[in-house]
Amino acid sequence: MQIQVIKTHPIQINESLIDILDAYVPPLKEGTILGVTSKIVSLCQGRVVGQEEIVDKDTLIQQESDAYLSENKKNPYGIYLTITNDILIPSAGIDESNGNGLYILYPKDIQDTAALMWESLRKRDKIENLGIIITDSHTTPLRRGVTGISLGWCGFEPLYSYIGKPDIYGKDLRVAQINNLDALAAAAVLMMGEGAEQTPLALITGTPRIQFLSRPPSAEELKSVKIPLEEDLYAPLLQSVTWVKGRGAE
């Protein structure tokens, strides 16, 4: 698998996302997957709030999250744990890095945006097999540092299932699946970086086990990558605390 990152100018608020792609993304070959950091999607959507406009960041987090832990459940860093867009993430995904005095919020209409980019680039380059992933950085419990996670995607099946396939000893696997979305996002975020690299786009080619689709994901496919809280492997932890409904769930 090969990953080529693309450097851009500093993306400004309310720029056209499609114009940015047309300016920087070269003609694409069949089977390419384009990673786009969620931060530039948010900037293009105007999903920002000036830090001077906010008296209490906690209120903004509660407003943006689907659910959050109450004040007395903050972690040692004073950060809320939240559930936003069905993802367990600190501070509702609100980012201050590379914001120049702005709080950058999660993008809206993530799947529609991924489909728009997919349709535009397929038409521009006259190709059939193209994937889009909108990436963000993410933490893993009990591990230092961040990796990547996919917030939205288009153009390929999100999971690769080994269920019913034999292991090296011929025993059929029962539950093993690869999350293509987050695996690709982690690789893209590794290459794009987290600091002043200014490389918010990544071209991924030569990906194994990817089944491309000629349509946006179905409702069933969107649902397939999400696990209800009560069915999650970490349900004993997640259900041992009281989640407060945030305004993002309204």
C-alpha positions as CSV (number, residue, x, y, z in Angstrom):
1,M,0.0,0.0,0.0
2,Q,1.3,3.5,-0.9
3,I,0.3,6.8,0.6
4,Q,1.1,10.2,-0.9
5,V,0.2,13.3,1.1
6,I,-0.7,16.6,-0.6
7,K,0.3,20.0,0.7
8,T,-2.2,22.9,0.4
9,H,-2.3,26.5,1.3
10,P,-3.8,27.2,4.8
11,I,-7.5,26.5,4.3
12,Q,-9.7,29.5,5.2
13,I,-13.2,29.6,6.5
14,N,-16.0,29.1,3.9
15,E,-13.7,28.1,1.1
16,S,-15.1,25.7,-1.5
17,L,-14.1,22.2,-0.6
18,I,-14.6,21.0,-4.2
19,D,-12.5,23.9,-5.5
20,I,-9.7,22.8,-3.1
21,L,-9.9,19.2,-4.4
22,D,-9.8,20.4,-8.0
23,A,-6.8,22.6,-7.3
24,Y,-4.7,20.1,-5.4
25,V,-5.8,16.5,-6.2
26,P,-4.1,15.3,-9.4
27,P,-6.0,13.1,-11.9
28,L,-6.9,10.0,-10.1
29,K,-6.4,6.4,-11.1
30,E,-8.9,3.6,-10.7
31,G,-8.8,2.1,-7.1
32,T,-7.5,5.3,-5.4
33,I,-8.8,6.2,-1.9
34,L,-8.6,9.9,-1.0
35,G,-8.2,10.8,2.7
36,V,-9.5,14.2,3.7
37,T,-8.9,15.6,7.2
38,S,-12.2,16.6,8.9
39,K,-10.6,19.9,9.9
40,I,-10.6,21.3,6.4
41,V,-14.2,20.1,5.9
42,S,-15.2,22.0,9.0
43,L,-13.4,25.1,7.9
44,C,-15.1,25.0,4.5
45,Q,-18.5,24.6,6.2
46,G,-17.8,27.5,8.5
47,R,-18.0,25.2,11.5
48,V,-15.9,27.4,13.8
49,V,-16.4,29.5,16.9
50,G,-14.0,32.2,18.0
51,Q,-12.5,31.5,21.4
52,E,-13.2,35.0,22.5
53,E,-16.9,34.4,21.8
54,I,-17.1,31.6,24.4
55,V,-17.1,32.3,28.1
56,D,-17.3,28.6,29.0
57,K,-15.9,25.9,26.7
58,D,-17.8,23.3,28.7
59,T,-21.1,24.7,27.5
60,L,-19.9,24.5,23.9
61,I,-18.9,20.8,24.4
62,Q,-22.3,20.0,25.9
63,Q,-24.0,21.8,23.0
64,E,-22.0,19.8,20.4
65,S,-22.1,16.4,22.0
66,D,-24.8,13.7,21.8
67,A,-24.0,12.7,25.4
68,Y,-21.4,13.7,27.9
69,L,-20.3,12.8,31.4
70,S,-21.2,15.2,34.2
71,E,-18.8,17.7,35.7
72,N,-17.7,15.4,38.4
73,K,-16.7,12.8,35.8
74,K,-14.0,14.8,34.0
75,N,-10.7,13.1,33.6
76,P,-7.4,14.2,35.2
77,Y,-6.9,16.7,32.3
78,G,-10.1,18.5,32.9
79,I,-11.6,17.2,29.6
80,Y,-15.1,15.9,29.1
81,L,-15.6,12.4,27.7
82,T,-18.4,12.6,25.2
83,I,-20.2,10.5,22.6
84,T,-20.5,12.5,19.3
85,N,-21.6,11.0,16.0
86,D,-21.7,7.6,17.7
87,I,-18.0,7.9,18.6
88,L,-16.5,8.0,22.1
89,I,-14.3,11.0,21.9
90,P,-13.0,13.9,24.1
91,S,-14.6,17.2,24.1
92,A,-17.2,16.4,21.3
93,G,-14.3,16.5,18.8
94,I,-13.7,20.2,19.2
95,D,-10.2,21.1,18.2
96,E,-8.1,24.1,19.0
97,S,-4.8,23.0,17.2
98,N,-4.0,25.0,14.0
99,G,-7.1,27.0,14.7
100,N,-5.5,30.4,15.2
101,G,-7.9,31.5,17.9
102,L,-10.8,29.3,16.8
103,Y,-12.6,26.3,18.1
104,I,-13.0,24.0,15.1
105,L,-16.1,21.9,15.5
106,Y,-17.0,18.5,14.0
107,P,-18.3,18.8,10.4
108,K,-22.0,18.5,9.7
109,D,-23.6,16.2,7.1
110,I,-20.5,14.1,7.0
111,Q,-21.8,11.3,4.8
112,D,-23.4,13.8,2.3
113,T,-20.1,15.6,2.1
114,A,-18.2,12.4,1.5
115,A,-20.6,11.5,-1.3
116,L,-20.3,15.0,-2.8
117,M,-16.5,14.6,-3.0
118,W,-16.8,11.1,-4.4
119,E,-19.3,12.1,-7.1
120,S,-17.3,15.2,-8.1
121,L,-14.0,13.4,-8.5
122,R,-15.4,10.4,-10.2
123,K,-17.0,12.6,-12.8
124,R,-13.9,14.8,-13.1
125,D,-11.5,12.0,-13.7
126,K,-14.0,9.6,-15.4
127,I,-13.2,6.7,-13.1
128,E,-15.4,4.0,-11.5
129,N,-13.5,2.8,-8.5
130,L,-12.8,5.6,-6.0
131,G,-13.0,5.7,-2.2
132,I,-13.3,8.8,0.1
133,I,-12.6,8.8,3.8
134,I,-13.0,11.9,6.1
135,T,-10.4,11.4,8.9
136,D,-9.9,12.7,12.4
137,S,-7.3,12.0,15.1
138,H,-8.5,9.8,18.0
139,T,-7.2,8.5,21.3
140,T,-7.2,4.9,22.5
141,P,-7.8,4.1,26.2
142,L,-4.7,3.1,28.1
143,R,-2.4,4.1,25.1
144,R,-0.5,7.4,24.7
145,G,-0.8,9.4,21.5
146,V,-3.3,9.6,18.8
147,T,-4.1,7.6,15.7
148,G,-6.7,8.1,13.0
149,I,-10.4,7.3,12.8
150,S,-12.9,7.7,9.9
151,L,-15.8,10.0,10.5
152,G,-17.4,9.3,7.1
153,W,-16.7,7.5,3.8
154,C,-18.0,6.7,0.4
155,G,-17.2,4.3,-2.5
156,F,-16.2,1.0,-0.8
157,E,-17.4,-1.6,1.7
158,P,-16.5,-0.5,5.2
159,L,-15.8,-3.9,6.6
160,Y,-13.9,-7.0,5.4
161,S,-15.3,-10.1,7.0
162,Y,-13.3,-13.3,7.8
163,I,-16.4,-14.9,9.3
164,G,-16.6,-18.4,7.8
165,K,-13.1,-18.3,6.4
166,P,-10.5,-20.7,7.7
167,D,-7.5,-19.8,9.8
168,I,-4.1,-21.3,9.1
169,Y,-5.2,-24.5,10.8
170,G,-8.5,-24.8,8.8
171,K,-10.7,-23.7,11.7
172,D,-13.5,-21.4,10.5
173,L,-13.4,-17.9,12.1
174,R,-16.5,-16.8,13.9
175,V,-16.3,-13.1,14.6
176,A,-13.2,-11.6,12.9
177,Q,-13.7,-8.5,10.8
178,I,-11.3,-5.8,9.6
179,N,-12.5,-2.2,9.9
180,N,-11.3,-0.9,6.6
181,L,-12.4,2.6,7.4
182,D,-10.4,3.2,10.6
183,A,-7.4,1.2,9.3
184,L,-7.1,3.4,6.3
185,A,-7.8,6.5,8.4
186,A,-5.0,5.6,10.8
187,A,-2.5,5.1,7.9
188,A,-3.6,8.4,6.3
189,V,-3.4,10.4,9.6
190,L,0.1,8.9,10.3
191,M,1.3,10.4,7.0
192,M,-0.6,13.7,7.1
193,G,0.7,14.5,10.6
194,E,-0.7,16.6,13.5
195,G,1.4,19.8,13.5
196,A,2.5,22.3,10.9
197,E,2.8,19.8,8.0
198,Q,-0.1,21.4,6.1
199,T,-0.9,18.2,4.3
200,P,-4.7,17.6,4.8
201,L,-5.1,15.3,1.8
202,A,-3.7,11.8,1.3
203,L,-3.9,9.5,-1.8
204,I,-3.9,5.8,-0.8
205,T,-3.3,3.2,-3.5
206,G,-2.6,-0.5,-3.6
207,T,-5.0,-1.2,-0.7
208,P,-5.7,-4.9,-0.1
209,R,-9.1,-6.5,0.4
210,I,-11.1,-3.4,-0.7
211,Q,-14.4,-3.9,-2.5
212,F,-15.3,-0.8,-4.3
213,L,-18.9,0.3,-4.8
214,S,-20.6,2.2,-7.6
215,R,-22.9,4.1,-5.1
216,P,-22.8,5.8,-1.8
217,P,-23.2,3.5,1.2
218,S,-26.6,2.2,2.1
219,A,-28.3,2.8,5.5
220,E,-27.4,-0.8,6.4
221,E,-23.8,-0.3,5.5
222,L,-23.6,2.9,7.6
223,K,-25.1,1.0,10.5
224,S,-22.8,-2.0,10.1
225,V,-19.7,-0.2,11.5
226,K,-21.5,1.1,14.6
227,I,-22.1,-0.9,17.8
228,P,-24.9,0.0,20.2
229,L,-23.4,1.0,23.6
230,E,-25.1,-2.0,25.3
231,E,-23.5,-4.5,22.8
232,D,-20.0,-3.0,22.9
233,L,-17.1,-5.0,24.2
234,Y,-16.5,-2.2,26.7
235,A,-20.2,-2.0,27.8
236,P,-19.4,-2.8,31.5
237,L,-17.3,0.4,31.6
238,L,-19.5,2.6,29.4
239,Q,-22.7,1.6,31.3
240,S,-21.2,2.1,34.7
241,V,-21.4,5.9,34.4
242,T,-24.3,8.3,33.8
243,W,-24.4,9.9,30.4
244,V,-26.1,13.3,30.2
245,K,-27.9,14.0,26.9
246,G,-26.3,16.8,24.9
247,R,-27.9,19.2,22.5
248,G,-26.2,17.5,19.6
249,A,-28.6,14.7,20.0
250,E,-31.6,16.9,19.4
